[in-house]
Amino acid sequence: MRVLIISVTAGYGHNSTARALADELESRGVDVVVEDLLYQFSQSLFGIVDKGYVFSVKHLRGPYQTAYTTLVSNERMRRIVSAFSINDIIAHRFAGYISEFMPDVIVTTHVFAAQVINSLKVHGLLKMPVLGILTDYCIHPFWEECGAIDGIVTSSELLGYAAAKRGIAPELLLPLGIPVRNAFLKTTPKEEARYQLGLDPSKRVVLVMGGSMGYGNILSAVRNIDSLGMDLQIICICGKNEKLRQRLHYLKTQKDVLIRGFVDNVELYMDAADCIITKPGGLTVTEVMCKALPMILMDPIPGHEVLNMEFLTNNGAAMSVGENFSVAEAVYYLFSNPKRLELMRESIKLIAKPLATQTVCDTIINMKGNRQ
């Protein structure tokens, strides 16, 4: 069996989900290729989109939020944007690549890729089944235009109402969860995890991170937590943000702070922690929920991460901070109320889907028999 997984580099999550699926499928003997749609079409366009996304979410937060909200709420605007897209051009060129690889099933982890493959399906140029995967706790704009694909994996059955409002057929929805690496299914006992990381096993641990880019006001959050009159220790994972790592290195703190750059075993750090402070990226919060780790959410990227935060707080799985409620206050609330911590863990378990990678891969393999 051959599977083609198509992603789009706009943040870390889409590629991470693609890789998690590829690893699981390959472990089952499936021949898998992971491709970036834009990279295949134009390396120049790939670079523009990748750098443009990072620049927009860092420096154009207001316009980005406005654009996302408009596309979510305004069907006419979505149609206008679609009319001026280059999806059909990309589809025409990508069709040749697909015909060479001849996959049994195609999987897309980004809506732009789904639109392109949907166009090929509409024009009768693809016969193999196609599965789309959402990597956030919301329905992104333009998924309603992908009615020709064979299924759309969502993070939760609770998104059914939002999908219906957007005109997505209920039979397309597969609420299987967001696939993440299998490493998050394994648990290292808290004391052992702290021992491996050189932490005091008797003190509470707060984990602070901002995704692969080290995005957000992490330095301010660490200072804020350090001011708490509680005996705790802090882990700060900076991702690829070397400037942040250096600034933290020279920061004078009262509490012990373990500083790391990009790590490939973040699951161990989660096992060591009592709570995590992070931005609400779809993949990050899914990985956290696999660990049933209480969350304090901050600095969401406008649009989808704001919706992720609302989904999680409305379901009791997280707290959020802002101008009138600081990180230190949130930590104080949680650590002063053990029952609240336990309730948050139970709330996470109600919505978490830790076996998503396995169930989505089961679905992909079963789809091979549905070739038209």
C-alpha positions as CSV (number, residue, x, y, z in Angstrom):
1,M,0.0,0.0,0.0
2,R,1.2,3.5,-0.9
3,V,0.1,6.7,0.9
4,L,0.9,10.3,-0.1
5,I,0.7,12.8,2.8
6,I,0.5,16.4,1.7
7,S,1.3,19.2,4.1
8,V,1.9,23.0,3.8
9,T,4.5,24.7,5.9
10,A,2.7,27.4,7.8
11,G,3.8,26.9,11.4
12,Y,4.9,23.6,12.9
13,G,1.7,21.6,13.5
14,H,0.7,20.5,9.9
15,N,4.1,19.0,9.3
16,S,4.2,17.4,12.7
17,T,0.9,15.7,12.2
18,A,2.1,14.5,8.8
19,R,5.2,13.1,10.3
20,A,3.4,11.4,13.1
21,L,1.1,9.6,10.6
22,A,4.0,8.7,8.4
23,D,5.9,7.1,11.2
24,E,2.9,5.0,12.3
25,L,2.0,3.9,8.8
26,E,5.6,3.0,8.1
27,S,5.7,0.9,11.2
28,R,2.8,-1.1,9.7
29,G,4.7,-1.7,6.4
30,V,3.0,1.1,4.4
31,D,5.0,2.9,1.7
32,V,4.7,6.6,2.7
33,V,5.8,9.8,1.1
34,V,5.4,13.2,2.8
35,E,5.4,16.3,0.5
36,D,5.0,20.0,1.1
37,L,2.5,21.2,-1.5
38,L,4.1,24.6,-2.0
39,Y,7.6,23.3,-2.1
40,Q,6.7,21.0,-4.9
41,F,5.0,23.8,-6.8
42,S,7.5,26.6,-6.2
43,Q,10.4,26.8,-3.8
44,S,10.2,30.6,-4.0
45,L,6.5,30.5,-3.0
46,F,7.2,28.1,-0.2
47,G,9.8,30.5,1.2
48,I,7.4,33.5,0.9
49,V,4.5,31.6,2.7
50,D,6.7,30.2,5.4
51,K,8.4,33.5,6.3
52,G,5.3,35.5,5.6
53,Y,3.3,33.4,8.1
54,V,5.9,33.9,10.9
55,F,6.1,37.6,10.2
56,S,2.3,38.0,10.2
57,V,1.7,36.3,13.5
58,K,4.5,38.2,15.2
59,H,4.2,41.7,13.7
60,L,0.7,42.0,12.1
61,R,-1.5,40.4,14.8
62,G,-4.3,42.9,14.4
63,P,-4.7,42.6,10.6
64,Y,-4.2,38.8,10.8
65,Q,-7.0,38.5,13.4
66,T,-9.3,40.7,11.3
67,A,-8.6,38.7,8.1
68,Y,-9.1,35.4,9.9
69,T,-12.4,36.5,11.6
70,T,-13.7,37.9,8.3
71,L,-13.0,34.7,6.4
72,V,-14.7,32.6,9.1
73,S,-17.9,34.7,9.2
74,N,-18.2,36.0,5.7
75,E,-19.0,33.4,3.0
76,R,-18.9,36.0,0.2
77,M,-15.4,37.0,1.2
78,R,-14.3,33.4,1.2
79,R,-15.7,33.0,-2.3
80,I,-13.8,36.1,-3.5
81,V,-10.5,34.9,-2.0
82,S,-11.0,31.5,-3.6
83,A,-11.8,33.0,-6.9
84,F,-8.4,34.8,-6.9
85,S,-6.4,31.8,-5.6
86,I,-3.9,29.8,-7.6
87,N,-5.3,26.4,-6.5
88,D,-6.2,25.3,-9.9
89,I,-2.8,26.2,-11.3
90,I,-1.1,24.3,-8.4
91,A,-3.5,21.4,-8.9
92,H,-2.6,21.1,-12.6
93,R,1.1,20.8,-11.8
94,F,0.7,18.6,-8.8
95,A,-1.5,16.2,-10.7
96,G,1.6,15.0,-12.7
97,Y,3.4,14.3,-9.5
98,I,0.5,12.3,-8.1
99,S,0.2,10.2,-11.3
100,E,3.9,9.3,-11.0
101,F,3.7,8.2,-7.4
102,M,0.3,6.5,-7.8
103,P,-0.8,6.4,-4.1
104,D,-3.6,4.2,-2.9
105,V,-4.8,7.0,-0.5
106,I,-4.0,10.7,-0.2
107,V,-4.0,12.5,3.1
108,T,-3.8,16.3,3.5
109,T,-3.0,18.0,6.8
110,H,-3.7,21.6,5.6
111,V,-6.8,23.1,4.1
112,F,-4.9,24.7,1.2
113,A,-3.7,21.2,0.2
114,A,-7.2,19.9,0.6
115,Q,-8.6,22.5,-1.7
116,V,-6.0,21.6,-4.4
117,I,-6.8,17.9,-4.1
118,N,-10.5,18.6,-4.0
119,S,-10.2,20.5,-7.3
120,L,-8.6,17.4,-8.9
121,K,-11.4,15.2,-7.6
122,V,-14.1,17.6,-8.9
123,H,-12.5,17.5,-12.4
124,G,-12.3,13.7,-12.3
125,L,-8.5,13.6,-12.3
126,L,-8.2,11.6,-9.1
127,K,-9.9,8.3,-8.3
128,M,-8.2,7.3,-5.1
129,P,-9.8,8.2,-1.7
130,V,-8.6,11.4,0.0
131,L,-8.7,12.2,3.8
132,G,-8.3,15.7,5.1
133,I,-7.1,16.4,8.7
134,L,-7.8,19.5,10.8
135,T,-5.0,20.3,13.2
136,D,-6.8,22.7,15.5
137,Y,-9.9,22.8,17.7
138,C,-12.0,24.8,15.3
139,I,-13.1,24.7,11.7
140,H,-10.7,26.7,9.5
141,P,-12.0,28.8,6.6
142,F,-12.3,27.0,3.2
143,W,-12.9,23.4,4.5
144,E,-16.5,23.9,3.4
145,E,-15.1,24.0,-0.2
146,C,-13.7,20.5,0.1
147,G,-16.9,18.4,-0.3
148,A,-15.4,16.2,-3.0
149,I,-12.9,14.5,-0.7
150,D,-13.9,11.4,1.2
151,G,-13.5,12.4,4.8
152,I,-12.4,15.2,7.2
153,V,-10.8,14.3,10.5
154,T,-11.7,16.8,13.2
155,S,-10.3,17.1,16.7
156,S,-13.6,16.6,18.5
157,E,-17.2,15.7,17.9
158,L,-18.0,19.0,19.6
159,L,-17.1,20.7,16.4
160,G,-20.1,19.2,14.6
161,Y,-22.3,22.2,15.2
162,A,-19.7,24.7,13.8
163,A,-19.1,22.4,10.8
164,A,-22.8,22.2,10.1
165,K,-23.1,26.0,10.2
166,R,-20.4,26.2,7.6
167,G,-22.3,23.8,5.3
168,I,-20.0,20.8,5.8
169,A,-21.9,17.5,5.3
170,P,-22.1,15.5,8.6
171,E,-21.2,12.3,6.8
172,L,-17.8,13.8,5.9
173,L,-16.8,14.4,9.6
174,L,-14.6,11.9,11.4
175,P,-14.0,13.1,15.0
176,L,-10.9,11.0,15.6
177,G,-8.6,13.6,17.1
178,I,-5.3,15.2,16.1
179,P,-2.5,12.7,15.4
180,V,0.7,13.2,17.4
181,R,3.9,11.2,17.9
182,N,3.4,7.9,19.8
183,A,6.0,9.1,22.3
184,F,3.2,11.0,24.0
185,L,1.5,7.8,24.9
186,K,4.3,6.6,27.0
187,T,4.6,7.9,30.6
188,T,7.7,8.3,32.7
189,P,6.8,8.5,36.4
190,K,7.0,12.1,37.7
191,E,9.8,11.4,40.2
192,E,11.9,9.5,37.6
193,A,11.3,12.2,35.0
194,R,12.6,14.9,37.4
195,Y,15.5,12.7,38.3
196,Q,16.5,12.4,34.6
197,L,16.3,16.1,34.2
198,G,18.2,17.0,37.3
199,L,15.3,18.5,39.1
200,D,14.3,18.4,42.8
201,P,11.7,15.6,43.0
202,S,10.0,17.2,46.0
203,K,9.3,20.6,44.5
204,R,6.4,21.5,42.1
205,V,7.5,22.1,38.5
206,V,6.1,24.7,36.1
207,L,6.9,24.1,32.4
208,V,6.9,27.2,30.2
209,M,7.2,26.9,26.4
210,G,6.1,28.7,23.3
211,G,6.1,26.1,20.6
212,S,9.0,25.4,18.1
213,M,9.5,29.1,17.6
214,G,9.7,30.1,21.3
215,Y,6.9,32.5,20.5
216,G,5.2,34.7,23.1
217,N,6.1,36.7,26.2
218,I,8.0,33.8,27.8
219,L,10.6,36.0,29.5
220,S,7.9,38.0,31.2
221,A,6.1,34.9,32.2
222,V,9.2,33.5,33.9
223,R,9.8,36.7,35.8
224,N,6.1,36.7,36.8
225,I,6.3,33.1,38.2
226,D,9.6,33.8,39.9
227,S,7.9,36.5,42.0
228,L,5.5,34.0,43.5
229,G,6.0,33.2,47.2
230,M,5.7,29.5,46.4
231,D,8.5,26.9,46.6
232,L,8.6,25.7,43.0
233,Q,11.0,25.2,40.1
234,I,10.7,26.3,36.5
235,I,11.5,24.6,33.2
236,C,11.7,26.9,30.2
237,I,11.9,25.5,26.7
238,C,12.8,28.2,24.1
239,G,12.5,26.2,20.9
240,K,14.6,27.7,18.1
241,N,14.5,31.1,19.7
242,E,18.2,31.5,20.6
243,K,17.8,35.1,21.6
244,L,15.3,34.2,24.2
245,R,17.5,31.4,25.5
246,Q,20.4,33.8,25.9
247,R,18.2,36.4,27.7
248,L,16.9,33.7,30.1
249,H,20.5,32.5,30.8
250,Y,21.5,35.9,32.1
251,L,18.2,36.5,34.0
252,K,18.7,36.6,37.8
253,T,16.0,34.5,39.5
254,Q,15.1,33.5,43.0
255,K,13.9,30.1,41.9
256,D,15.7,27.3,40.0
257,V,15.1,27.7,36.3
258,L,16.1,24.9,33.9
259,I,16.6,26.5,30.4
260,R,16.5,24.5,27.2
261,G,16.5,25.3,23.5
262,F,14.9,23.0,21.0
263,V,14.3,19.5,22.5
264,D,13.2,16.3,20.8
265,N,11.9,14.7,24.1
266,V,9.4,17.3,25.3
267,E,7.2,14.5,26.5
268,L,9.7,13.8,29.3
269,Y,9.5,17.5,30.4
270,M,5.7,17.2,30.4
271,D,5.9,14.1,32.6
272,A,8.1,16.1,35.1
273,A,5.7,19.0,35.3
274,D,2.6,19.8,37.4
275,C,1.3,22.3,34.9
276,I,2.3,23.9,31.6
277,I,2.2,27.5,30.5
278,T,2.1,27.7,26.7
279,K,0.5,29.3,23.7
280,P,-2.5,27.2,22.4
281,G,-1.1,25.7,19.2
282,G,-3.2,22.8,18.0
283,L,-0.4,20.2,18.2
284,T,1.0,21.5,21.4
285,V,-2.2,21.3,23.4
286,T,-3.0,17.9,21.9
287,E,0.3,16.6,23.1
288,V,-0.3,18.2,26.5
289,M,-3.8,16.5,26.7
290,C,-2.2,13.1,26.0
291,K,-0.4,13.7,29.3
292,A,-3.5,15.1,31.1
293,L,-1.4,18.0,32.1
294,P,-3.2,21.1,33.4
295,M,-2.7,24.1,31.0
296,I,-2.4,27.8,31.4
297,L,-2.7,29.4,28.0
298,M,-1.2,32.7,26.9
299,D,-0.3,34.7,23.8
300,P,-2.5,32.9,21.2
301,I,-1.8,33.6,17.6
302,P,-4.8,35.5,16.3
303,G,-7.5,33.4,14.6
304,H,-7.2,29.6,15.1
305,E,-5.2,29.7,18.4
306,V,-7.7,32.1,19.9
307,L,-10.4,29.6,19.0
308,N,-8.3,26.7,20.4
309,M,-8.0,28.6,23.7
310,E,-11.8,29.2,23.8
311,F,-12.5,25.6,23.1
312,L,-10.2,24.4,25.9
313,T,-11.2,26.9,28.5
314,N,-14.9,26.4,27.8
315,N,-14.4,22.7,28.3
316,G,-12.6,23.1,31.6
317,A,-9.3,21.8,30.3
318,A,-7.3,25.0,30.6
319,M,-7.0,28.5,32.2
320,S,-6.1,31.6,30.2
321,V,-4.2,34.7,31.1
322,G,-4.5,38.3,29.9
323,E,-4.1,41.9,30.9
324,N,-6.2,41.5,34.1
325,F,-5.1,38.0,35.1
326,S,-1.4,37.3,35.2
327,V,0.5,34.0,34.8
328,A,1.5,34.2,38.5
329,E,-2.1,34.5,39.5
330,A,-3.1,31.5,37.4
331,V,-0.3,29.4,38.9
332,Y,-1.3,30.5,42.4
333,Y,-4.9,29.5,41.7
334,L,-4.0,26.1,40.5
335,F,-1.4,25.2,43.2
336,S,-3.6,26.6,46.0
337,N,-6.5,24.4,44.9
338,P,-5.6,20.7,44.4
339,K,-9.2,19.9,43.6
340,R,-9.1,22.4,40.7
341,L,-6.0,20.7,39.4
342,E,-7.6,17.3,39.6
343,L,-10.8,18.6,38.0
344,M,-8.8,20.0,35.1
345,R,-7.1,16.7,34.6
346,E,-10.5,15.0,34.5
347,S,-11.9,17.6,32.1
348,I,-8.9,17.0,29.8
349,K,-9.6,13.2,29.8
350,L,-13.2,13.9,28.7
351,I,-12.1,15.6,25.4
352,A,-8.6,14.1,24.8
353,K,-8.1,11.5,22.1
354,P,-4.7,10.1,22.8
355,L,-5.1,7.2,20.3
356,A,-5.8,9.5,17.4
357,T,-2.7,8.5,15.4
358,Q,-3.6,4.8,15.6
359,T,-7.3,5.3,14.7
360,V,-6.6,7.7,11.8
361,C,-4.1,5.3,10.4
362,D,-6.6,2.5,10.7
363,T,-9.0,4.7,8.7
364,I,-6.4,5.4,6.1
365,I,-5.6,1.7,5.6
366,N,-9.3,0.8,5.4
367,M,-9.8,3.5,2.8
368,K,-7.7,1.6,0.3
369,G,-10.6,-0.7,-0.3
370,N,-12.8,2.3,-1.2
371,R,-10.8,3.2,-4.4
372,Q,-13.4,4.1,-7.0
